[in-house]
Amino acid sequence: MRNGTLDEYARPPANLNVVNPGAAPEVKPITLDDAMDVALFLHTHLNERVTTAQWAKLLMPPWEDGSSPNRGFQLVDDGTTVGAYAAVYSHREIDGEDRAVCNLAAFCVLPEYRAHSVRLVRSLLGQRGYVFTDFSPSGNVVAMNERLGFQHLDTAGRLVVNLPAPNSPGVRVTDDPVALAERLGGRDADAFRDHRDAAAARHALVETDTAYAYLVYRRERRKRLPWFAVPLYVGGERDLLRTEWPRVGAHLLRRGLPFTLAERRLIGFTPSGPGRTFDHNRNKMFRAKDADVDSLDYLYSELTLVEW
């Protein structure tokens, strides 16, 4: 793994028995029956900190309804997985339209088979009718994506220090799942239902008697320190989230997160408080025809499904 992201080419262990490396491996869809084998491959060769069971949850997301065409594609040589590009599918409202989305979630190919990596990419991108997203590309994958027509999302924002803050009369900040289920409506209720059991998604509700704001975020490591909250989705009243940000920051601090990496495009404002601005966060990319993705969030992706 490089730079805390989920795209990498793996080094095989010394005892790996590479089968017939001169022959072309077969490209096959990752099916539900393949999920555990591919999960073990990703655990062994991409990121050992993520268990096989956790990788399997990426391949079997909690919102899965059986309509996904596959779980990505794999390279198979004589029955052995030697490469995989895991994908996560969903339907999202983008630019006022319901669009099918294919999220490129985790990419790993053994060095002996690296020449065949592009076959996995072509298999995924050859699926018609999808908006494609890649929210954790790294290394040479970024340049490859650019050559394939991917564009960069604006990730500028502010690193904010989360500090203790006094309570605000009539305002509550909570992560109680019962309160969230009772208060959220519409798209926010759908997002909570679909991500309630997603391993990396954390939820916060800011509410008054008349309004609410909803924040989905993840914990991330920077320089090996797991101290950073990264917003993935904002629902409800953004103005309420903005005005009550000191209370939100205090809530995150109590959860062991002294910093927030808040992208301005995603949350819709620049949080107040001590910190510093940044022009570029980790790369997040998309490829879409005739779609305005300025409002694209990071739900239904590896960012909600895998902690690393």
Secondary structure, 3 states (H helix, E strand, C coil): CCCCCCECCCCCCCCCCCCCCCCCCEEEECCHHHHHHHHHHHHHHCCCCCCHHHHHHHHCCCCCCCCCCCCEEEEEECCEEEEEEEEEEEEEEECCEEEEEEEEEEEEECHHHHHHHHHHHHHHHCCCCEEEEECCCCCHHHHHHHHCCCEECCCCEEEEECCCCCCCCCCEEECCHHHHHHHCCHHHHHHHHHHCCCCCCEEEEEECCCCEEEEEEEEEEECCEEEEEEEEEEEECHHHHHHCHHHHHHHHHHCCCCEEEEEHHHHCCCCCCCEEEECCCCCCEEECCCCCCCCCCCCCCHHHHCCC
